Amino acid sequence: MQGWPEGTGKFVFDTIDSTMAEARRQAPATAGAAWFLSHEQTAGSGRRGRPWSSQKGNFAASLLIRPDAAPDKLALRSFVAALALYDALVECTGRSDAFALKWPNDVLLKGGKLAGILLETIAEGPNRYALIIGIGVNLANRPEAGKLEPTALAPKSLKQDMGVSIAPESFLGALAVAYADWETRLQTYGFAPIREAWLARAANIGKPVTARLADRSIEGIFETVDETGALILQAPDRQHVITAADISL
């Protein structure tokens, strides 16, 4: 594995409310990219404000970056982060067959949820944005299934489900290197190779899924992800372009 990415800061905490909140607080005084890791979070959150359980031994970190991109292009970093997570997990476990990527922002272990990604954009001036990428991984412990929503996938953890123990700071080292590599590819070659790599690792392509939107659910076949990152769902009535939804497999 390469060393820590050049020019990228690293802040490690024992306990904090949330790494995304800390990245937000430190953004005005942080010029370049920086990772914020905490061994325990007291107020972590996931998509749509849902709580994200982060016990000691699990991974909770956020990356602060300022890509030179429009807001709609910033969202493509969820695919970059997913690929980086996949690579870091493979490097740390030696297994590539156990993991898959679930649109729009999850990493699966043997069909259950292992990791989640959350993006937040901060406007810093005219056409100037910072992006915070929050990442949680069940390295040691999985949350209690009874505390999850009925439609949620069964939670998994590396230690409990694979017997693999990885320290959060060790995982951060692998993840930071992998993210820097995929970010360079995105900036150099655009989204096309990122999309191709993501699809090669995706779960349930060509299979039935349910897209749960704010006002309805749509059932259909997960065909692909288009050049904007939207999910293409072939339902009985027509083809749907899904830009935001919870997906049930």
C-alpha positions in Angstrom: 0.0 0.0 0.0 1.2 3.5 -0.8 1.7 6.1 2.0 -0.7 8.7 3.1 -1.9 10.9 0.2 0.3 14.0 -0.2 -1.3 17.2 0.9 -4.2 15.6 2.7 -4.7 16.4 6.4 -5.7 13.8 9.0 -7.5 14.5 12.3 -8.3 11.7 14.7 -10.6 11.9 17.8 -11.5 9.5 20.5 -15.1 10.7 20.8 -17.0 13.3 18.9 -20.6 14.2 18.0 -20.1 13.4 14.3 -17.2 13.5 11.9 -19.3 15.3 9.3 -20.1 18.0 11.9 -16.4 18.4 12.7 -15.5 18.6 9.0 -18.2 21.3 8.7 -16.8 23.2 11.7 -13.2 23.1 10.4 -13.9 23.7 6.8 -13.4 27.5 7.0 -9.9 27.0 8.4 -8.9 24.0 6.2 -7.5 24.9 2.8 -6.9 21.5 1.3 -8.4 18.0 1.6 -8.6 16.5 5.1 -9.9 13.3 6.7 -11.7 13.4 10.1 -11.9 10.1 12.0 -13.5 9.4 15.4 -13.3 6.1 17.3 -16.8 6.9 18.6 -19.7 9.1 17.5 -22.4 10.3 19.8 -24.7 11.9 17.1 -23.8 10.3 13.8 -26.4 10.4 11.0 -27.2 8.7 7.7 -29.4 9.5 4.7 -32.5 11.6 5.3 -31.4 12.3 8.9 -31.6 8.7 10.1 -29.3 7.9 13.0 -26.1 6.0 12.2 -24.9 3.8 15.0 -21.1 4.1 15.5 -19.7 2.0 18.3 -16.1 1.8 19.3 -14.2 -0.5 16.9 -16.3 0.6 13.9 -15.2 3.1 11.3 -16.6 6.6 11.2 -14.8 9.2 9.1 -15.5 12.1 6.8 -13.5 13.5 3.9 -13.5 17.3 3.2 -12.5 18.2 -0.4 -13.1 21.0 -2.8 -13.3 19.6 -6.3 -13.4 22.1 -9.2 -16.9 20.9 -10.3 -20.5 22.0 -10.5 -22.9 20.8 -7.7 -24.4 18.1 -9.9 -20.9 16.7 -10.6 -20.0 16.7 -6.9 -22.6 14.0 -6.3 -20.6 11.6 -8.5 -18.1 11.4 -5.6 -20.5 8.9 -4.0 -19.4 6.4 -6.8 -15.8 7.3 -6.2 -16.2 6.7 -2.4 -17.9 3.4 -3.0 -15.1 2.2 -5.3 -12.5 3.3 -2.8 -14.4 1.5 0.0 -14.5 -1.7 -2.1 -10.8 -1.5 -2.8 -9.9 -0.8 0.8 -12.0 -3.7 2.0 -10.5 -6.1 -0.6 -7.0 -5.0 0.5 -7.7 -5.4 4.2 -9.4 -8.8 3.8 -7.9 -10.4 0.7 -11.5 -11.1 -0.5 -13.1 -9.6 -3.5 -16.0 -12.1 -3.8 -17.7 -11.0 -0.6 -18.4 -7.4 -1.4 -20.8 -5.6 -3.7 -21.9 -2.0 -4.3 -25.6 -1.0 -3.8 -26.9 2.1 -5.5 -26.8 4.9 -4.4 -24.4 4.7 -1.5 -24.0 1.4 0.3 -21.4 -1.4 0.4 -22.7 -4.9 0.9 -21.1 -7.9 2.6 -22.7 -11.2 1.5 -25.9 -9.3 0.7 -26.1 -7.4 4.0 -25.3 -3.8 4.7 -21.7 -3.2 5.8 -21.0 0.4 5.0 -22.8 3.6 4.1 -21.8 6.9 2.4 -23.4 10.3 2.9 -22.6 13.5 0.9 -23.0 17.1 2.0 -22.3 20.2 -0.1 -21.3 23.5 1.4 -21.6 26.7 -0.6 -18.5 28.8 0.1 -19.0 31.6 -2.4 -20.1 32.2 -6.0 -19.6 28.9 -7.8 -17.4 27.7 -5.0 -18.3 24.5 -3.0 -16.8 22.2 -0.4 -17.9 18.6 -0.3 -18.0 16.4 2.8 -18.1 12.7 2.3 -19.2 10.8 5.4 -18.4 7.1 5.6 -19.4 4.5 8.2 -18.3 0.9 8.1 -19.2 -1.9 10.6 -15.7 -3.1 11.1 -16.3 -4.7 14.5 -20.0 -4.6 15.4 -23.3 -4.5 13.6 -26.3 -2.5 14.9 -29.2 -4.5 16.3 -31.6 -5.5 13.6 -34.6 -4.6 15.7 -33.6 -0.9 15.7 -33.5 -0.7 11.9 -36.4 0.1 9.5 -38.5 -2.9 8.4 -37.2 -2.6 4.8 -33.5 -2.2 5.8 -31.0 -4.9 4.8 -29.6 -7.1 7.5 -26.5 -5.4 8.9 -23.1 -7.1 8.7 -19.7 -6.5 10.2 -16.3 -7.6 9.1 -15.4 -9.1 12.5 -18.7 -10.8 13.2 -19.4 -12.1 9.7 -15.9 -12.7 8.3 -13.8 -13.1 11.3 -11.5 -10.2 10.1 -10.3 -7.6 12.6 -9.2 -4.2 11.3 -8.4 -1.2 13.4 -10.2 2.0 12.2 -6.9 3.9 11.7 -5.5 1.1 9.7 -8.6 1.1 7.5 -8.4 4.8 7.1 -4.9 4.5 5.7 -6.1 2.0 3.0 -9.3 4.0 2.3 -7.5 7.4 1.9 -5.0 6.0 -0.6 -7.8 4.3 -2.6 -10.0 7.4 -2.6 -7.1 9.6 -3.8 -6.5 7.1 -6.7 -10.1 7.0 -7.8 -10.5 10.8 -7.5 -7.5 11.2 -9.8 -9.1 8.9 -12.3 -12.3 10.9 -12.2 -10.6 14.2 -12.7 -8.4 12.8 -15.5 -10.8 10.7 -17.4 -14.3 11.8 -16.4 -17.1 9.7 -15.1 -17.2 7.0 -17.8 -14.5 4.7 -16.3 -15.8 5.3 -12.8 -19.3 4.2 -14.0 -17.9 1.1 -15.7 -15.9 0.1 -12.6 -18.9 0.7 -10.4 -21.2 -1.4 -12.6 -18.7 -4.2 -12.6 -19.0 -4.4 -8.8 -22.7 -3.6 -8.5 -25.3 -5.8 -6.7 -28.5 -7.0 -8.5 -28.0 -5.6 -12.0 -30.6 -7.3 -14.2 -32.7 -8.3 -11.1 -35.9 -7.0 -9.6 -35.5 -4.2 -7.1 -37.9 -1.7 -5.4 -37.2 2.0 -5.5 -38.8 3.8 -2.5 -39.4 7.4 -3.3 -40.8 10.1 -1.0 -44.3 9.6 -2.3 -44.4 6.1 -3.9 -42.6 2.9 -4.6 -41.6 1.6 -8.0 -40.8 -2.1 -8.7 -38.8 -3.1 -11.7 -35.5 -4.5 -13.1 -32.3 -2.6 -12.3 -30.9 -2.2 -15.8 -27.9 0.1 -15.3 -26.6 3.5 -14.1 -26.6 6.2 -16.7 -23.9 8.8 -17.4 -25.3 11.1 -14.8 -25.3 8.5 -12.0 -29.0 7.9 -12.1 -30.4 4.4 -11.7 -32.3 3.1 -14.8 -35.3 1.0 -13.7 -37.4 -1.0 -16.2 -40.9 -1.2 -14.7 -43.9 -2.9 -16.3 -45.3 0.5 -17.4 -42.1 2.1 -18.7 -38.5 2.9 -18.0 -37.8 5.1 -15.0 -34.8 7.3 -14.4 -34.3 7.4 -10.6 -32.1 10.1 -9.2 -32.8 9.6 -5.5 -34.4 6.7 -3.7 -34.0 4.0 -1.2 -33.5 0.7 -3.0 -34.7 -2.6 -1.6 -33.2 -5.7 -3.1 
